[in-house]
């Protein structure tokens, strides 16, 4: 669906189908409204595709007529319906609810289509637009905006077919300056605006946000501005019943207690409430329960945390078979502290006590593994039959001989091949042939021939 890809192009949402998108649009989700506003510049075919969906017509009509929705989303919804060829009676509802959008140039030629086809149908519908209501004011606002599209003369021709005393048509002509409001209509509009302003100011803030309170200022033409200011002045003293805006309005004063004569018993009890009276919390007190004369006082019970008795440690003795200590046996107190000898500070038998050492029957320390030599990895590559392993080993031997000398090279190489790890190894056939070629080639460096000859002697001739 091209329209679904257009709606998702700005990453406003990841809708998998148009049904899922329309479900969020019905709930006025921010992402869905933003995507609809960005699709205003889409081709007409995509607008028609969205409006022709089986669930989209009613949702788009609600969005186009909702003044709380951003203007871009309202324009896109109205354009989709007009591209799809909306018919009566829905085009009349669209004119009343979204007729104020015809002055926007983004609607293009569809604005004239909305005025020409929607105004006559709206007149035939009657309903609230024919009475002095906010719907009649919205009709007047749409008619006033439509005059800038089709002209004042053409609009008067369209309004000529209106029923007699149609409040919306009369208010539209008054907004265009072509007629005055009758005295009865003017009084009715003032009363409606005053009631609407008072209801809006009296409603809590939460009710205004969710649309449960009438909107203010209403969607009326500029000609009604003096009436709107007069209604605001008449409702200036109205305050909201919201607890956050006016917390004092929700406090209730406690009822006053009836006065009665005081008694000596009251003087002893102080200011406590008597049975049958109402306390500060608004509760009626019952008579107190009389104390039984046969019950003896049990006193005050206090709970203390339980303390377990101290348990001394048993005296530690020597295990059987241990060698006796010089002078006297080792002794320890119940807390585990060692008891000193009685003659420790004697001037005649003064000596330090021998420390208590662990038994000497311990296993010998493990032998450390011999560290690998400089040729261990090269020799392992030879046994693994790696390519050019012999040449790399000989090159390493040549570098070692250049630094330490040939005698030191042969000593280190002989020590490496003598390790136990290499005794059970056998040289691969290709590596053995390469060693023989290097050992017999007089053009090779002396270090190469010496290293190759030592390996052949050890692993081939049986030197190991």
PyMOL commands that set and color helices and strands:
alter all, ss='L'
color gray80, all
select helices_A, chain A and resi 2-7+18-26+30-41+44-51+56-65+71-83+90-103+105-107+110-125+127-130+134-150+152-159+167-176+183-202+205-209+222-234+247-250+264-269+376-383+389-404+406-417+420-422+429-440+446-459
alter helices_A, ss='H'
color red, helices_A
select strands_A, chain A and resi 331-332+338-339
alter strands_A, ss='S'
color yellow, strands_A
deselect
rebuild
show_as cartoon
